[in-house]
Amino acid sequence: MSRTFEEWLQSRLTAHGFACGVIDGVIGPKTLLALKGFQRARGLGPTGLADEGTVEALKAPSSRVAIEETSFIPDRDQDVADDQRHGTFPRQSDAMGFYGPVGTSQTRISVPWDMRLAWDPSTTVRNITVHEKVAPSAQRVLNRVRGIYSDREIKSLGLDLFGGSLNVRRMRGGSRYSMHSWGIAIDFDPERNRLSWKRPQARLSRDDAIQFWLEWEKEGWVSLGRARNFDWMHVQAARL
């Protein structure tokens, strides 16, 4: 089935790093925000209109990968079948077999505290787009965190700064898909938890964040910071 222009627009914005959430052809507030952000980044007038200059800029190659560039689902091996049977998350290498094509099967979960976009703090985040298979566990974690930390503590930790979830792209410096491509990873406060920062420089590496990470680990999610001491902003529903 052929795609609409609106779906193409959303996929190209996502490929260039301006995620629109679910690629559904509906040009809502999130898509318009992504479009304006892309236009600003390319030195175009942030009109929110897909004019000729914007379309040409979106056609340009990117280090990221658009959704239409992959539709292949490999056969599920025994490890993936075991993961599904036992209700656990797969290894990173088995993500395609377990979760399906990148960017698909997405849903939204609610954020039970005041959250803002990390790159545009004036924009409030009410919902996060994630894969259907991880949505129940992610919602449970957020609900428990809401009961553990006060508003002041949430802000101090930077849990009120959303760094992204669904974003179809390759891993930095690699050819494999990022876990964000399936909507199975969430980033918090990227400015104070930069990719190469280690403990104690990264904000979420400090002791007051331990309980936050434990709540994710109870559900089978993995913190790259706690596992590898880098990318402390990131938690994912895939084993290393």
WOWO-V173842 format. One record per pair of residues at least 4 apart in sequence whose C-alpha atoms are under 7 Angstrom apart, sorted by the first residue. I is the first residue (numbers start at 1). J is the second residue. D is the distance in whole Angstrom. If there is no record, write none. Layout:
BEGIN
i-><I | I>
j-><J | J>
d-><D | D>
END
This chain:
BEGIN
i-><3 | 3 | 4 | 4 | 5 | 6 | 6 | 6 | 6 | 7 | 7 | 7 | 7 | 8 | 9 | 10 | 10 | 10 | 10 | 11 | 11 | 11 | 11 | 12 | 12 | 12 | 13 | 13 | 13 | 13 | 13 | 13 | 14 | 14 | 14 | 14 | 14 | 14 | 15 | 15 | 15 | 15 | 15 | 15 | 16 | 16 | 17 | 18 | 18 | 19 | 19 | 19 | 20 | 20 | 20 | 21 | 21 | 22 | 27 | 27 | 28 | 29 | 30 | 31 | 32 | 32 | 33 | 34 | 35 | 35 | 36 | 36 | 36 | 36 | 37 | 38 | 39 | 39 | 39 | 39 | 39 | 40 | 40 | 40 | 50 | 50 | 51 | 52 | 53 | 54 | 55 | 56 | 64 | 64 | 65 | 65 | 65 | 65 | 66 | 67 | 67 | 67 | 71 | 72 | 73 | 73 | 73 | 73 | 74 | 75 | 76 | 76 | 76 | 77 | 78 | 79 | 80 | 80 | 80 | 80 | 80 | 81 | 82 | 83 | 83 | 83 | 83 | 84 | 88 | 89 | 89 | 89 | 89 | 90 | 90 | 90 | 90 | 90 | 91 | 91 | 91 | 91 | 92 | 92 | 92 | 94 | 95 | 96 | 96 | 99 | 102 | 102 | 102 | 103 | 103 | 103 | 103 | 105 | 105 | 106 | 106 | 106 | 106 | 107 | 107 | 107 | 107 | 108 | 108 | 108 | 108 | 109 | 109 | 109 | 109 | 109 | 110 | 110 | 110 | 111 | 111 | 111 | 112 | 112 | 112 | 113 | 114 | 115 | 115 | 115 | 115 | 115 | 115 | 116 | 116 | 116 | 116 | 116 | 116 | 116 | 116 | 117 | 117 | 117 | 117 | 117 | 117 | 117 | 118 | 118 | 118 | 118 | 128 | 129 | 129 | 129 | 130 | 130 | 130 | 130 | 130 | 130 | 131 | 131 | 131 | 131 | 134 | 134 | 134 | 135 | 136 | 137 | 137 | 138 | 139 | 140 | 141 | 141 | 141 | 142 | 143 | 144 | 145 | 145 | 149 | 149 | 150 | 151 | 152 | 153 | 154 | 154 | 154 | 155 | 155 | 157 | 157 | 157 | 158 | 158 | 159 | 159 | 161 | 161 | 162 | 162 | 162 | 163 | 163 | 163 | 163 | 164 | 164 | 165 | 165 | 165 | 165 | 165 | 166 | 166 | 166 | 166 | 167 | 167 | 167 | 168 | 168 | 169 | 169 | 169 | 170 | 170 | 170 | 170 | 170 | 171 | 171 | 171 | 171 | 177 | 179 | 179 | 179 | 179 | 180 | 180 | 184 | 184 | 185 | 185 | 185 | 185 | 186 | 186 | 186 | 187 | 187 | 187 | 188 | 188 | 189 | 189 | 190 | 190 | 192 | 192 | 193 | 193 | 193 | 193 | 193 | 193 | 193 | 194 | 195 | 195 | 196 | 196 | 197 | 197 | 197 | 197 | 198 | 198 | 198 | 199 | 199 | 200 | 200 | 202 | 204 | 204 | 204 | 205 | 205 | 205 | 209 | 210 | 211 | 212 | 213 | 213 | 214 | 215 | 216 | 216 | 217 | 217 | 220 | 221 | 221 | 221 | 221 | 222 | 222 | 222 | 222 | 222 | 223 | 223 | 223 | 223 | 224 | 224 | 224 | 224 | 224 | 224 | 224 | 225 | 225 | 225 | 225>
j-><7 | 8 | 8 | 25 | 9 | 10 | 25 | 26 | 27 | 11 | 23 | 24 | 25 | 12 | 13 | 14 | 20 | 23 | 31 | 15 | 23 | 66 | 67 | 16 | 58 | 66 | 17 | 18 | 19 | 34 | 35 | 58 | 18 | 19 | 20 | 66 | 167 | 168 | 62 | 64 | 65 | 66 | 168 | 169 | 62 | 64 | 167 | 34 | 38 | 34 | 166 | 167 | 30 | 31 | 34 | 129 | 166 | 106 | 31 | 32 | 32 | 33 | 34 | 35 | 36 | 48 | 37 | 38 | 39 | 48 | 40 | 46 | 47 | 48 | 41 | 42 | 43 | 44 | 45 | 46 | 54 | 44 | 45 | 46 | 54 | 55 | 55 | 56 | 57 | 58 | 59 | 60 | 169 | 170 | 69 | 168 | 169 | 170 | 168 | 102 | 103 | 168 | 101 | 101 | 96 | 97 | 100 | 101 | 97 | 97 | 80 | 81 | 97 | 81 | 82 | 83 | 84 | 90 | 94 | 97 | 98 | 85 | 86 | 87 | 88 | 89 | 90 | 88 | 220 | 220 | 237 | 238 | 239 | 94 | 95 | 98 | 238 | 239 | 95 | 238 | 239 | 240 | 238 | 239 | 240 | 98 | 99 | 100 | 101 | 182 | 168 | 181 | 182 | 168 | 181 | 182 | 183 | 131 | 132 | 129 | 130 | 131 | 132 | 129 | 130 | 131 | 132 | 127 | 128 | 129 | 130 | 127 | 128 | 129 | 135 | 139 | 126 | 127 | 128 | 126 | 127 | 142 | 142 | 143 | 146 | 146 | 160 | 124 | 125 | 126 | 160 | 161 | 162 | 121 | 122 | 123 | 124 | 125 | 160 | 161 | 162 | 121 | 123 | 124 | 125 | 161 | 162 | 163 | 161 | 162 | 163 | 189 | 165 | 165 | 166 | 183 | 134 | 135 | 165 | 166 | 183 | 184 | 135 | 182 | 183 | 184 | 138 | 184 | 237 | 139 | 140 | 141 | 219 | 142 | 143 | 144 | 145 | 215 | 216 | 146 | 147 | 148 | 149 | 212 | 153 | 154 | 154 | 155 | 156 | 157 | 158 | 159 | 160 | 159 | 160 | 203 | 204 | 209 | 188 | 189 | 188 | 189 | 188 | 189 | 187 | 188 | 189 | 187 | 188 | 189 | 190 | 186 | 187 | 180 | 183 | 185 | 186 | 187 | 180 | 181 | 182 | 183 | 180 | 181 | 183 | 180 | 181 | 177 | 178 | 181 | 174 | 175 | 176 | 177 | 178 | 175 | 176 | 177 | 178 | 181 | 183 | 184 | 185 | 236 | 184 | 185 | 236 | 237 | 234 | 235 | 236 | 237 | 234 | 235 | 236 | 233 | 234 | 235 | 233 | 234 | 193 | 233 | 194 | 233 | 202 | 203 | 197 | 202 | 203 | 204 | 231 | 232 | 233 | 231 | 230 | 231 | 230 | 231 | 201 | 202 | 230 | 231 | 202 | 229 | 230 | 205 | 229 | 205 | 206 | 232 | 209 | 232 | 233 | 209 | 225 | 232 | 213 | 214 | 215 | 216 | 217 | 223 | 218 | 219 | 220 | 221 | 221 | 222 | 237 | 235 | 236 | 237 | 238 | 235 | 236 | 237 | 238 | 239 | 227 | 234 | 235 | 236 | 228 | 229 | 230 | 231 | 232 | 234 | 235 | 229 | 230 | 231 | 232>
d-><6 | 7 | 6 | 7 | 6 | 6 | 5 | 7 | 7 | 6 | 6 | 6 | 4 | 6 | 6 | 6 | 6 | 6 | 7 | 6 | 7 | 5 | 6 | 6 | 6 | 6 | 6 | 5 | 6 | 7 | 7 | 7 | 5 | 4 | 6 | 7 | 6 | 6 | 7 | 5 | 5 | 5 | 6 | 6 | 6 | 6 | 7 | 5 | 7 | 6 | 7 | 5 | 6 | 5 | 6 | 6 | 6 | 6 | 6 | 7 | 6 | 6 | 6 | 6 | 6 | 6 | 6 | 6 | 6 | 6 | 6 | 5 | 6 | 5 | 6 | 6 | 6 | 5 | 6 | 5 | 7 | 6 | 7 | 6 | 6 | 6 | 6 | 6 | 6 | 6 | 6 | 7 | 4 | 6 | 7 | 6 | 5 | 7 | 7 | 7 | 6 | 7 | 6 | 7 | 6 | 6 | 6 | 6 | 6 | 7 | 6 | 7 | 5 | 6 | 6 | 6 | 6 | 6 | 6 | 7 | 6 | 6 | 6 | 6 | 5 | 6 | 6 | 6 | 7 | 7 | 6 | 5 | 7 | 6 | 6 | 7 | 5 | 6 | 7 | 5 | 4 | 6 | 5 | 6 | 6 | 6 | 6 | 5 | 6 | 7 | 7 | 5 | 5 | 6 | 6 | 5 | 7 | 6 | 6 | 6 | 6 | 4 | 5 | 6 | 6 | 6 | 6 | 6 | 5 | 4 | 6 | 5 | 5 | 7 | 6 | 6 | 6 | 4 | 6 | 6 | 6 | 7 | 7 | 6 | 6 | 7 | 6 | 6 | 5 | 7 | 4 | 6 | 7 | 5 | 7 | 6 | 4 | 5 | 6 | 5 | 6 | 5 | 6 | 7 | 6 | 6 | 5 | 7 | 5 | 5 | 5 | 6 | 7 | 6 | 6 | 7 | 7 | 6 | 7 | 6 | 4 | 6 | 6 | 6 | 5 | 6 | 6 | 7 | 7 | 6 | 6 | 6 | 6 | 6 | 6 | 6 | 6 | 6 | 6 | 6 | 7 | 6 | 6 | 6 | 6 | 6 | 6 | 6 | 6 | 6 | 6 | 5 | 6 | 6 | 6 | 7 | 7 | 7 | 7 | 5 | 6 | 7 | 6 | 5 | 6 | 5 | 6 | 5 | 5 | 6 | 6 | 6 | 5 | 6 | 5 | 6 | 4 | 7 | 5 | 6 | 6 | 4 | 5 | 5 | 7 | 6 | 4 | 6 | 6 | 6 | 7 | 6 | 6 | 4 | 5 | 7 | 6 | 6 | 4 | 6 | 7 | 6 | 6 | 7 | 6 | 5 | 6 | 5 | 7 | 6 | 4 | 6 | 6 | 6 | 7 | 5 | 5 | 7 | 5 | 7 | 6 | 6 | 6 | 6 | 6 | 6 | 6 | 5 | 6 | 7 | 7 | 5 | 5 | 6 | 6 | 4 | 6 | 6 | 6 | 6 | 6 | 7 | 6 | 5 | 5 | 5 | 7 | 6 | 6 | 6 | 6 | 6 | 7 | 7 | 7 | 7 | 7 | 6 | 6 | 7 | 6 | 7 | 6 | 7 | 7 | 5 | 5 | 6 | 7 | 7 | 5 | 5 | 7 | 5 | 5 | 6 | 7 | 7 | 6 | 6 | 5 | 7 | 5 | 7 | 6 | 6 | 6 | 6 | 6 | 4 | 5 | 6 | 4>
END
